[in-house]
């Protein structure tokens, strides 16, 4: 079992274990040694980050650890997470590092890794890196210490790649688009790309100060963007999260559409154009049952994985599928990217508007959702609420009451100390009773 890595790298509160400068130094040295297994050639790593204040601290510490093992470091500055996957491959790097806590508040931060193929690391690779962190690594000899240098055009390279995923006939002339960048990594790139494609751009969340990332904006807080769409009479809104690997869409009436709806649109559109590989969409256990039913009506399958976009990608690669994602808004289009890309997915929604001539409201809601309720319960480190007898009894009772009428999913978050309690059921009253009952038991145990 991994102790340090969660579902998406290492994450926590900045300046608190494990997100400290000391630990970042050790992580950098360990991952540098893992990827620099020989002395025969030059080795390099690219490092990107979002706009959190603690990013400076972690960037410097990681650079020190990596160069101490002989890795040459290329610093990309603030760029979206998918840009790191792209640049790792295009710059022939051995490793890519993204410093970000994604949708989490500014006081959190994280470190996630990409292999030389641009894909996130496997559980096994992370386990081996953890062992190196525990045992320590021998530094390189003085003459073999690595160098560090800045790469000034990373966001421009990424922007060109995102635009190239669209067919050349797609222009956004006449579209008024609200883009909410969550005061995060895409605060410059996303508005520029939309403007270059011809849209009238209304930016939101594009003034980061190190402490306001995801604050009352972005994909987890889309109210401001929705109000802006309505106030400006915009055609559509795109809401990204702090590192721009997630997206939710907003129609011209201010209604929000999550990742499930966007995946449904893309899957059916791609299938109609004979572009959907394997006749299936890959999503996690969190995706709504309505999505599964909608796909079945179109002769398509839903392949489910455990939570985490990298597990979605792993299943896509295993099965040869080219579209997948999460309800939260990670949309993976493997023909163009190695990980979730919020800006790219948003652009493909706009492309559907252009090609069909339909309003955002006509495209954003593809299916009727089955009532779903998700509640989170915070617990303290070291606690194991799900092992308590009272909690197990509450879960067993809930499953018996559902009796095949819906779904129940209880899990620990891989990025925060939270127990997530989710259920789906056509009966709203039963749904509330089941979720609230389990939450009450977990809260009692967690204190």
DOPAKOL-615381 format. One record per residue (C-alpha): residue number from 1; chain; x, y, z. Coordinates in steps of 0.2 Angstrom, whole numbers, plus 5000, padded with zeros to 4 digits. Layout:
! residues N
SITE  nr kette east north   up
SITE NUM     A    X     Y    Z
...
! end
This chain:
! residues 447
SITE  nr kette east north   up
SITE   1     A 5000  5000 5000
SITE   2     A 5006  5018 4996
SITE   3     A 5007  5029 5011
SITE   4     A 5013  5046 5003
SITE   5     A 5004  5045 4986
SITE   6     A 4985  5047 4984
SITE   7     A 4974  5046 4969
SITE   8     A 4983  5061 4960
SITE   9     A 5001  5062 4967
SITE  10     A 5006  5069 4984
SITE  11     A 4994  5082 4992
SITE  12     A 4991  5091 5008
SITE  13     A 4992  5108 5017
SITE  14     A 5008  5118 5012
SITE  15     A 5021  5118 5025
SITE  16     A 5013  5103 5034
SITE  17     A 5019  5086 5031
SITE  18     A 5021  5080 5017
SITE  19     A 5020  5096 5008
SITE  20     A 5036  5104 5015
SITE  21     A 5052  5110 5008
SITE  22     A 5061  5096 5016
SITE  23     A 5050  5083 5010
SITE  24     A 5049  5090 4992
SITE  25     A 5068  5090 4992
SITE  26     A 5068  5071 4997
SITE  27     A 5054  5068 4984
SITE  28     A 5064  5076 4970
SITE  29     A 5080  5066 4974
SITE  30     A 5070  5050 4975
SITE  31     A 5061  5053 4959
SITE  32     A 5077  5059 4950
SITE  33     A 5086  5043 4955
SITE  34     A 5071  5032 4950
SITE  35     A 5071  5040 4932
SITE  36     A 5090  5042 4931
SITE  37     A 5095  5024 4932
SITE  38     A 5111  5025 4922
SITE  39     A 5125  5038 4919
SITE  40     A 5126  5035 4900
SITE  41     A 5117  5051 4894
SITE  42     A 5109  5067 4899
SITE  43     A 5093  5066 4909
SITE  44     A 5080  5080 4910
SITE  45     A 5064  5084 4919
SITE  46     A 5051  5098 4916
SITE  47     A 5042  5106 4930
SITE  48     A 5026  5116 4929
SITE  49     A 5015  5124 4943
SITE  50     A 4999  5133 4946
SITE  51     A 4998  5150 4954
SITE  52     A 4999  5145 4973
SITE  53     A 5011  5155 4984
SITE  54     A 5018  5139 4990
SITE  55     A 5023  5134 4972
SITE  56     A 5039  5144 4973
SITE  57     A 5045  5135 4988
SITE  58     A 5041  5118 4981
SITE  59     A 5048  5122 4964
SITE  60     A 5065  5127 4972
SITE  61     A 5065  5112 4984
SITE  62     A 5061  5099 4970
SITE  63     A 5074  5107 4958
SITE  64     A 5087  5105 4972
SITE  65     A 5083  5087 4974
SITE  66     A 5082  5083 4956
SITE  67     A 5098  5092 4951
SITE  68     A 5107  5083 4966
SITE  69     A 5104  5067 4957
SITE  70     A 5111  5074 4940
SITE  71     A 5094  5078 4932
SITE  72     A 5093  5094 4922
SITE  73     A 5078  5104 4926
SITE  74     A 5067  5114 4914
SITE  75     A 5056  5126 4923
SITE  76     A 5040  5130 4913
SITE  77     A 5032  5142 4926
SITE  78     A 5013  5143 4928
SITE  79     A 5005  5131 4915
SITE  80     A 4990  5119 4915
SITE  81     A 4993  5101 4920
SITE  82     A 4990  5094 4903
SITE  83     A 5004  5106 4897
SITE  84     A 5016  5096 4907
SITE  85     A 5011  5080 4900
SITE  86     A 5013  5087 4882
SITE  87     A 5030  5095 4886
SITE  88     A 5037  5080 4894
SITE  89     A 5034  5071 4878
SITE  90     A 5039  5085 4866
SITE  91     A 5055  5089 4875
SITE  92     A 5060  5071 4876
SITE  93     A 5061  5072 4895
SITE  94     A 5063  5057 4907
SITE  95     A 5050  5065 4919
SITE  96     A 5037  5078 4921
SITE  97     A 5032  5086 4937
SITE  98     A 5016  5097 4941
SITE  99     A 5015  5107 4957
SITE 100     A 4997  5109 4960
SITE 101     A 4983  5104 4972
SITE 102     A 4970  5106 4957
SITE 103     A 4953  5111 4964
SITE 104     A 4959  5113 4982
SITE 105     A 4960  5129 4991
SITE 106     A 4976  5140 4990
SITE 107     A 4983  5134 5007
SITE 108     A 4985  5116 4999
SITE 109     A 4997  5110 4986
SITE 110     A 5003  5094 4978
SITE 111     A 5015  5086 4967
SITE 112     A 5011  5074 4953
SITE 113     A 5022  5066 4940
SITE 114     A 5022  5061 4922
SITE 115     A 5033  5047 4914
SITE 116     A 5043  5050 4898
SITE 117     A 5027  5045 4888
SITE 118     A 5017  5060 4895
SITE 119     A 5006  5048 4906
SITE 120     A 5004  5049 4925
SITE 121     A 5014  5036 4934
SITE 122     A 5007  5019 4939
SITE 123     A 5004  5014 4957
SITE 124     A 5019  5002 4956
SITE 125     A 5030  5016 4951
SITE 126     A 5024  5027 4965
SITE 127     A 5027  5013 4977
SITE 128     A 5045  5011 4971
SITE 129     A 5048  5030 4973
SITE 130     A 5041  5029 4991
SITE 131     A 5053  5016 4995
SITE 132     A 5067  5027 4989
SITE 133     A 5061  5042 4999
SITE 134     A 5061  5031 5015
SITE 135     A 5078  5024 5012
SITE 136     A 5086  5039 5004
SITE 137     A 5097  5041 4989
SITE 138     A 5115  5043 4985
SITE 139     A 5118  5060 4977
SITE 140     A 5128  5062 4961
SITE 141     A 5146  5066 4960
SITE 142     A 5150  5085 4960
SITE 143     A 5154  5085 4941
SITE 144     A 5137  5076 4938
SITE 145     A 5126  5088 4947
SITE 146     A 5112  5094 4935
SITE 147     A 5107  5112 4929
SITE 148     A 5091  5121 4929
SITE 149     A 5085  5134 4916
SITE 150     A 5068  5143 4912
SITE 151     A 5058  5139 4897
SITE 152     A 5049  5155 4892
SITE 153     A 5037  5149 4879
SITE 154     A 5028  5134 4887
SITE 155     A 5011  5141 4887
SITE 156     A 5012  5146 4869
SITE 157     A 5017  5128 4864
SITE 158     A 5002  5122 4874
SITE 159     A 4990  5134 4867
SITE 160     A 4995  5129 4849
SITE 161     A 4993  5111 4853
SITE 162     A 4975  5114 4860
SITE 163     A 4970  5123 4845
SITE 164     A 4977  5110 4833
SITE 165     A 4964  5097 4841
SITE 166     A 4950  5106 4832
SITE 167     A 4947  5105 4813
SITE 168     A 4953  5120 4803
SITE 169     A 4935  5125 4799
SITE 170     A 4931  5129 4817
SITE 171     A 4931  5147 4820
SITE 172     A 4922  5156 4835
SITE 173     A 4918  5172 4826
SITE 174     A 4902  5179 4834
SITE 175     A 4902  5169 4850
SITE 176     A 4903  5178 4866
SITE 177     A 4912  5167 4878
SITE 178     A 4914  5168 4897
SITE 179     A 4930  5160 4903
SITE 180     A 4933  5157 4921
SITE 181     A 4951  5152 4925
SITE 182     A 4949  5150 4944
SITE 183     A 4964  5162 4946
SITE 184     A 4975  5148 4941
SITE 185     A 4987  5140 4929
SITE 186     A 4977  5144 4913
SITE 187     A 4973  5163 4917
SITE 188     A 4983  5169 4902
SITE 189     A 4983  5154 4890
SITE 190     A 4964  5151 4890
SITE 191     A 4958  5169 4886
SITE 192     A 4972  5170 4873
SITE 193     A 4967  5154 4864
SITE 194     A 4948  5159 4863
SITE 195     A 4953  5176 4856
SITE 196     A 4964  5169 4843
SITE 197     A 4950  5157 4837
SITE 198     A 4939  5173 4835
SITE 199     A 4928  5173 4851
SITE 200     A 4923  5188 4860
SITE 201     A 4931  5184 4877
SITE 202     A 4924  5189 4894
SITE 203     A 4937  5183 4907
SITE 204     A 4934  5179 4925
SITE 205     A 4947  5173 4938
SITE 206     A 4962  5179 4929
SITE 207     A 4970  5190 4942
SITE 208     A 4980  5177 4953
SITE 209     A 4989  5184 4968
SITE 210     A 4995  5167 4975
SITE 211     A 4981  5166 4988
SITE 212     A 4965  5167 4978
SITE 213     A 4966  5151 4967
SITE 214     A 4949  5143 4966
SITE 215     A 4942  5156 4978
SITE 216     A 4923  5158 4974
SITE 217     A 4927  5154 4956
SITE 218     A 4932  5140 4945
SITE 219     A 4924  5123 4941
SITE 220     A 4920  5119 4959
SITE 221     A 4912  5136 4962
SITE 222     A 4904  5141 4945
SITE 223     A 4891  5153 4952
SITE 224     A 4901  5169 4947
SITE 225     A 4904  5163 4930
SITE 226     A 4885  5158 4928
SITE 227     A 4880  5176 4934
SITE 228     A 4893  5183 4922
SITE 229     A 4886  5174 4907
SITE 230     A 4868  5180 4911
SITE 231     A 4874  5198 4914
SITE 232     A 4884  5199 4898
SITE 233     A 4871  5190 4887
SITE 234     A 4885  5178 4883
SITE 235     A 4882  5162 4872
SITE 236     A 4892  5150 4884
SITE 237     A 4903  5149 4899
SITE 238     A 4919  5138 4902
SITE 239     A 4924  5135 4920
SITE 240     A 4941  5128 4923
SITE 241     A 4949  5123 4940
SITE 242     A 4966  5129 4947
SITE 243     A 4977  5118 4936
SITE 244     A 4964  5118 4921
SITE 245     A 4963  5099 4919
SITE 246     A 4944  5100 4924
SITE 247     A 4930  5109 4916
SITE 248     A 4911  5112 4918
SITE 249     A 4901  5121 4905
SITE 250     A 4887  5135 4907
SITE 251     A 4874  5138 4895
SITE 252     A 4867  5155 4890
SITE 253     A 4854  5154 4904
SITE 254     A 4867  5151 4917
SITE 255     A 4863  5132 4919
SITE 256     A 4879  5122 4924
SITE 257     A 4883  5105 4915
SITE 258     A 4895  5094 4923
SITE 259     A 4908  5081 4915
SITE 260     A 4895  5068 4913
SITE 261     A 4884  5079 4901
SITE 262     A 4899  5084 4891
SITE 263     A 4905  5066 4890
SITE 264     A 4888  5061 4884
SITE 265     A 4888  5074 4870
SITE 266     A 4906  5070 4864
SITE 267     A 4903  5051 4865
SITE 268     A 4887  5052 4854
SITE 269     A 4894  5065 4842
SITE 270     A 4910  5055 4840
SITE 271     A 4900  5039 4838
SITE 272     A 4889  5046 4824
SITE 273     A 4905  5052 4815
SITE 274     A 4913  5034 4817
SITE 275     A 4927  5042 4828
SITE 276     A 4923  5034 4845
SITE 277     A 4935  5019 4847
SITE 278     A 4928  5003 4854
SITE 279     A 4910  5009 4855
SITE 280     A 4913  5014 4873
SITE 281     A 4916  5029 4885
SITE 282     A 4927  5026 4900
SITE 283     A 4921  5034 4916
SITE 284     A 4922  5031 4935
SITE 285     A 4910  5024 4948
SITE 286     A 4905  5042 4952
SITE 287     A 4897  5045 4935
SITE 288     A 4878  5046 4935
SITE 289     A 4867  5031 4931
SITE 290     A 4858  5042 4918
SITE 291     A 4874  5043 4908
SITE 292     A 4875  5024 4907
SITE 293     A 4857  5023 4902
SITE 294     A 4859  5037 4889
SITE 295     A 4874  5028 4881
SITE 296     A 4865  5011 4880
SITE 297     A 4851  5020 4871
SITE 298     A 4864  5025 4857
SITE 299     A 4871  5007 4857
SITE 300     A 4886  5012 4867
SITE 301     A 4894  5005 4883
SITE 302     A 4900  5014 4899
SITE 303     A 4916  5006 4906
SITE 304     A 4918  5011 4924
SITE 305     A 4934  5012 4934
SITE 306     A 4939  5017 4952
SITE 307     A 4940  5036 4955
SITE 308     A 4954  5045 4948
SITE 309     A 4958  5051 4930
SITE 310     A 4974  5041 4929
SITE 311     A 4964  5025 4932
SITE 312     A 4952  5031 4918
SITE 313     A 4967  5034 4906
SITE 314     A 4974  5017 4911
SITE 315     A 4958  5008 4906
SITE 316     A 4957  5018 4890
SITE 317     A 4975  5013 4885
SITE 318     A 4971  4994 4890
SITE 319     A 4955  4994 4879
SITE 320     A 4960  5005 4865
SITE 321     A 4947  5018 4869
SITE 322     A 4949  5036 4865
SITE 323     A 4937  5046 4876
SITE 324     A 4935  5045 4895
SITE 325     A 4933  5056 4910
SITE 326     A 4925  5060 4927
SITE 327     A 4909  5068 4932
SITE 328     A 4920  5081 4941
SITE 329     A 4925  5087 4923
SITE 330     A 4941  5078 4919
SITE 331     A 4939  5075 4901
SITE 332     A 4952  5064 4892
SITE 333     A 4953  5064 4873
SITE 334     A 4968  5052 4870
SITE 335     A 4969  5057 4852
SITE 336     A 4976  5073 4857
SITE 337     A 4981  5073 4876
SITE 338     A 4988  5061 4889
SITE 339     A 4977  5067 4903
SITE 340     A 4962  5077 4907
SITE 341     A 4962  5094 4898
SITE 342     A 4948  5107 4903
SITE 343     A 4952  5120 4890
SITE 344     A 4953  5107 4876
SITE 345     A 4936  5099 4881
SITE 346     A 4928  5116 4882
SITE 347     A 4934  5120 4865
SITE 348     A 4926  5104 4858
SITE 349     A 4910  5109 4866
SITE 350     A 4911  5126 4856
SITE 351     A 4915  5116 4841
SITE 352     A 4899  5106 4842
SITE 353     A 4890  5123 4844
SITE 354     A 4898  5129 4828
SITE 355     A 4895  5113 4818
SITE 356     A 4877  5111 4823
SITE 357     A 4872  5129 4824
SITE 358     A 4863  5125 4841
SITE 359     A 4863  5135 4857
SITE 360     A 4873  5129 4872
SITE 361     A 4857  5125 4881
SITE 362     A 4852  5113 4867
SITE 363     A 4869  5103 4869
SITE 364     A 4873  5105 4887
SITE 365     A 4860  5093 4895
SITE 366     A 4860  5077 4885
SITE 367     A 4851  5066 4898
SITE 368     A 4840  5066 4913
SITE 369     A 4850  5062 4928
SITE 370     A 4845  5049 4941
SITE 371     A 4844  5058 4958
SITE 372     A 4861  5058 4966
SITE 373     A 4867  5064 4983
SITE 374     A 4885  5066 4988
SITE 375     A 4891  5072 5005
SITE 376     A 4908  5073 5013
SITE 377     A 4913  5070 5031
SITE 378     A 4930  5076 5036
SITE 379     A 4941  5066 5048
SITE 380     A 4957  5067 5057
SITE 381     A 4973  5059 5051
SITE 382     A 4975  5042 5059
SITE 383     A 4957  5039 5060
SITE 384     A 4948  5025 5051
SITE 385     A 4929  5029 5052
SITE 386     A 4925  5016 5039
SITE 387     A 4931  5002 5050
SITE 388     A 4919  5006 5064
SITE 389     A 4906  4993 5068
SITE 390     A 4892  5006 5068
SITE 391     A 4897  5013 5051
SITE 392     A 4898  4996 5043
SITE 393     A 4880  4992 5050
SITE 394     A 4873  5009 5043
SITE 395     A 4881  5004 5026
SITE 396     A 4873  4987 5026
SITE 397     A 4856  4994 5031
SITE 398     A 4857  5006 5017
SITE 399     A 4861  4993 5004
SITE 400     A 4847  4982 5010
SITE 401     A 4835  4997 5009
SITE 402     A 4840  5001 4991
SITE 403     A 4838  4983 4986
SITE 404     A 4843  4985 4968
SITE 405     A 4834  5002 4966
SITE 406     A 4850  5012 4965
SITE 407     A 4868  5013 4969
SITE 408     A 4878  5016 4985
SITE 409     A 4896  5021 4985
SITE 410     A 4907  5025 5001
SITE 411     A 4925  5029 4999
SITE 412     A 4939  5039 5006
SITE 413     A 4945  5053 4996
SITE 414     A 4962  5051 4988
SITE 415     A 4967  5069 4989
SITE 416     A 4959  5075 5006
SITE 417     A 4955  5068 5023
SITE 418     A 4937  5065 5018
SITE 419     A 4924  5051 5018
SITE 420     A 4913  5053 5002
SITE 421     A 4896  5046 5004
SITE 422     A 4886  5045 4988
SITE 423     A 4870  5037 4983
SITE 424     A 4859  5036 4968
SITE 425     A 4840  5032 4969
SITE 426     A 4824  5037 4960
SITE 427     A 4816  5040 4977
SITE 428     A 4822  5057 4983
SITE 429     A 4816  5053 5001
SITE 430     A 4824  5037 5002
SITE 431     A 4840  5044 4995
SITE 432     A 4841  5058 5008
SITE 433     A 4838  5046 5022
SITE 434     A 4851  5033 5016
SITE 435     A 4865  5046 5014
SITE 436     A 4861  5056 5030
SITE 437     A 4860  5040 5040
SITE 438     A 4878  5035 5035
SITE 439     A 4885  5053 5036
SITE 440     A 4878  5054 5054
SITE 441     A 4887  5037 5059
SITE 442     A 4903  5043 5051
SITE 443     A 4902  5060 5059
SITE 444     A 4899  5051 5076
SITE 445     A 4915  5041 5074
SITE 446     A 4926  5055 5067
SITE 447     A 4920  5067 5081
! end
